[in-house]
Amino acid sequence: KGEDPVHDPTDPDTDRWAFVHVLNLEEKWSHCIFLPVPFGTESESAMSLGISGDGSDLFVIDASTESVVRIDAQGLAVEMTESVRGLYSPKSRPLAVGPEIVYAGMGDSVLERGRDTLIPNAAFIVTTPTASLGVHGLELAPDGRTLRIAHGSSISVLDMPSERVIATLTSPDGDTESFLGDPVGDRVDLELEWII
């Protein structure tokens, strides 16, 4: 569709495309949605994606190039690309998509950006009395009200309309890196501090 090719950083003579591969298992078809430059030009391990609860929008972040794209998941086309200063990371950024807001983990903070505009509008950190907590994973309830934030050994459950932590859960084995679904554990007092 006229997009410029993405070059493999280890072999500048080999053109390749950064893309999202879409599968429809019910109708048995697949489709590639090609991403615009600079997606995929730096580090594949810095890419992350998230889909809205209604299945209409897919978001892709390339933290190594500070780029965000919104894809029409029904129309199978890129709708908008935005550069977000400060998003840089050599590793992927956690991502959660709500009805109006897209959340991205950035170290010890969570950046909010408008789902329709991709423009950052706020950021916040979750803290204990002695330190801020790193953001390792994000999961948002389909209604966009409850956001779970995985830290190293705990999960903060936030009620977004009231902007407060309603529960903190600890993982039985002390690791929440890859576990956000149905967490169980002990309640711990934390507070939510808005920084923007």
C-alpha positions as CSV (number, residue, x, y, z in Angstrom):
1,K,0.0,0.0,0.0
2,G,2.9,2.4,-0.6
3,E,4.6,2.2,2.8
4,D,8.4,2.5,2.9
5,P,10.3,-0.7,3.7
6,V,11.8,-1.3,7.1
7,H,15.4,-2.2,7.0
8,D,16.9,-5.0,9.1
9,P,19.4,-3.2,11.4
10,T,21.8,-6.1,11.1
11,D,21.6,-6.3,7.3
12,P,21.0,-2.9,5.6
13,D,20.8,-4.7,2.2
14,T,17.8,-6.7,3.2
15,D,14.4,-4.9,3.0
16,R,11.8,-6.2,5.4
17,W,8.5,-4.9,6.7
18,A,7.3,-4.5,10.2
19,F,3.7,-5.8,10.3
20,V,0.9,-7.2,12.4
21,H,-0.4,-10.6,11.2
22,V,-4.2,-10.9,11.7
23,L,-5.8,-14.3,11.8
24,N,-9.6,-15.0,11.5
25,L,-10.0,-18.5,12.8
26,E,-13.7,-18.6,12.2
27,E,-13.6,-17.6,8.5
28,K,-10.1,-19.2,8.0
29,W,-8.2,-16.2,6.6
30,S,-5.2,-14.1,7.4
31,H,-4.0,-10.6,6.6
32,C,-0.8,-8.6,7.1
33,I,-1.1,-5.0,8.3
34,F,2.2,-3.2,7.4
35,L,3.4,-0.7,9.8
36,P,5.0,2.6,8.7
37,V,8.7,3.5,9.3
38,P,10.2,3.8,11.9
39,F,8.4,0.7,13.3
40,G,10.9,-2.3,13.5
41,T,13.9,-0.3,12.5
42,E,15.7,-0.6,15.9
43,S,14.7,-3.4,18.2
44,E,12.0,-6.1,17.8
45,S,12.1,-6.7,21.6
46,A,10.9,-3.1,22.1
47,M,7.6,-3.8,20.4
48,S,4.3,-4.3,22.2
49,L,0.6,-4.4,21.3
50,G,-2.8,-4.2,22.9
51,I,-6.3,-4.4,21.6
52,S,-9.4,-2.6,22.8
53,G,-12.1,-4.5,24.7
54,D,-14.5,-4.0,21.9
55,G,-12.0,-5.3,19.3
56,S,-12.2,-2.2,17.1
57,D,-8.7,-0.7,17.7
58,L,-5.3,-2.3,17.9
59,F,-2.3,-0.3,19.3
60,V,1.3,-1.0,18.6
61,I,4.2,0.7,20.5
62,D,7.8,0.6,19.3
63,A,9.6,1.9,22.4
64,S,13.0,1.9,20.6
65,T,11.7,4.5,18.2
66,E,9.2,6.2,20.5
67,S,6.4,5.4,18.1
68,V,2.7,4.5,18.6
69,V,0.2,3.5,16.0
70,R,-3.5,3.0,16.1
71,I,-4.9,0.3,13.7
72,D,-8.5,-0.1,12.7
73,A,-8.8,-3.8,13.6
74,Q,-12.1,-4.2,11.6
75,G,-10.9,-2.3,8.5
76,L,-7.4,-3.8,8.8
77,A,-5.6,-0.5,8.2
78,V,-3.3,1.9,10.0
79,E,-5.3,4.9,11.1
80,M,-2.8,7.1,13.0
81,T,0.9,7.2,13.9
82,E,2.3,9.4,16.7
83,S,5.8,10.0,18.1
84,V,5.8,10.1,21.9
85,R,9.0,11.8,23.4
86,G,10.2,10.0,26.5
87,L,8.7,6.6,25.5
88,Y,12.2,5.2,24.6
89,S,13.2,1.9,26.0
90,P,15.3,-1.0,24.6
91,K,12.5,-3.3,25.9
92,S,8.8,-3.4,25.3
93,R,6.4,-1.2,27.3
94,P,3.4,-2.7,29.0
95,L,0.1,-1.6,27.3
96,A,-3.6,-1.6,28.1
97,V,-6.4,-0.2,26.0
98,G,-9.6,1.3,27.5
99,P,-12.7,2.8,26.0
100,E,-11.2,6.3,25.9
101,I,-7.6,6.0,27.3
102,V,-4.5,4.0,26.3
103,Y,-2.1,3.2,29.2
104,A,1.6,2.5,28.7
105,G,4.0,1.5,31.5
106,M,7.2,3.6,31.6
107,G,9.6,2.5,34.3
108,D,7.9,3.5,37.5
109,S,5.0,5.5,35.9
110,V,2.0,4.9,33.8
111,L,1.4,7.2,30.8
112,E,-2.2,7.9,29.7
113,R,-2.9,9.0,26.2
114,G,-6.2,9.6,24.4
115,R,-7.4,6.6,22.4
116,D,-8.6,8.8,19.6
117,T,-5.7,11.2,19.4
118,L,-2.7,9.3,20.9
119,I,-1.7,12.5,22.6
120,P,-0.4,12.0,26.2
121,N,-2.7,13.7,28.7
122,A,-1.5,12.5,32.1
123,A,0.9,10.2,33.9
124,F,1.0,8.7,37.4
125,I,3.1,6.6,39.7
126,V,2.2,4.1,42.4
127,T,4.2,4.5,45.6
128,T,4.7,2.9,49.0
129,P,5.6,5.1,51.9
130,T,9.3,4.6,51.0
131,A,9.5,4.2,47.2
132,S,7.8,4.2,43.8
133,L,7.0,0.8,42.3
134,G,8.2,-0.3,38.8
135,V,5.5,-1.1,36.2
136,H,6.0,-4.6,34.7
137,G,2.5,-5.3,33.3
138,L,-0.9,-3.7,32.8
139,E,-4.4,-5.1,32.5
140,L,-7.6,-3.1,32.1
141,A,-11.1,-4.3,32.8
142,P,-13.3,-4.1,29.6
143,D,-15.3,-1.2,31.0
144,G,-12.1,0.8,31.6
145,R,-12.7,1.3,35.3
146,T,-10.3,-1.1,37.0
147,L,-6.6,-1.1,36.0
148,R,-4.2,-3.7,37.4
149,I,-0.5,-2.8,37.5
150,A,2.0,-5.7,38.0
151,H,5.1,-4.7,40.0
152,G,8.0,-7.0,40.9
153,S,6.1,-9.0,43.6
154,S,2.7,-7.3,43.9
155,I,-0.3,-6.1,41.8
156,S,-1.9,-2.8,42.5
157,V,-5.6,-2.7,41.6
158,L,-6.7,0.9,40.8
159,D,-10.2,2.3,40.4
160,M,-9.5,4.9,37.7
161,P,-12.7,7.1,38.1
162,S,-11.8,7.8,41.8
163,E,-8.0,7.7,41.1
164,R,-7.2,5.4,44.0
165,V,-5.7,2.0,44.8
166,I,-8.5,-0.2,46.0
167,A,-6.4,-3.3,46.6
168,T,-2.9,-4.6,46.5
169,L,-2.3,-8.2,45.9
170,T,0.9,-10.2,46.4
171,S,1.8,-13.2,44.3
172,P,2.0,-16.5,46.2
173,D,5.5,-17.1,44.6
174,G,6.6,-13.5,44.8
175,D,6.6,-13.0,41.0
176,T,4.0,-11.1,38.9
177,E,6.0,-10.6,35.8
178,S,3.7,-12.7,33.6
179,F,0.6,-13.1,35.9
180,L,-2.2,-10.6,36.0
181,G,-5.4,-12.8,35.6
182,D,-7.3,-13.6,38.8
183,P,-4.5,-12.7,41.2
184,V,-4.9,-13.7,44.8
185,G,-2.9,-12.7,47.9
186,D,-2.5,-10.3,50.8
187,R,-3.8,-6.8,50.9
188,V,-1.2,-4.1,51.5
189,D,-1.6,-0.4,51.8
190,L,-0.2,1.7,48.9
191,E,-1.2,5.0,47.7
192,L,-1.7,6.4,44.2
193,E,0.2,9.6,43.4
194,W,-0.7,11.6,40.3
195,I,2.3,13.3,38.8
196,I,0.8,15.1,35.8
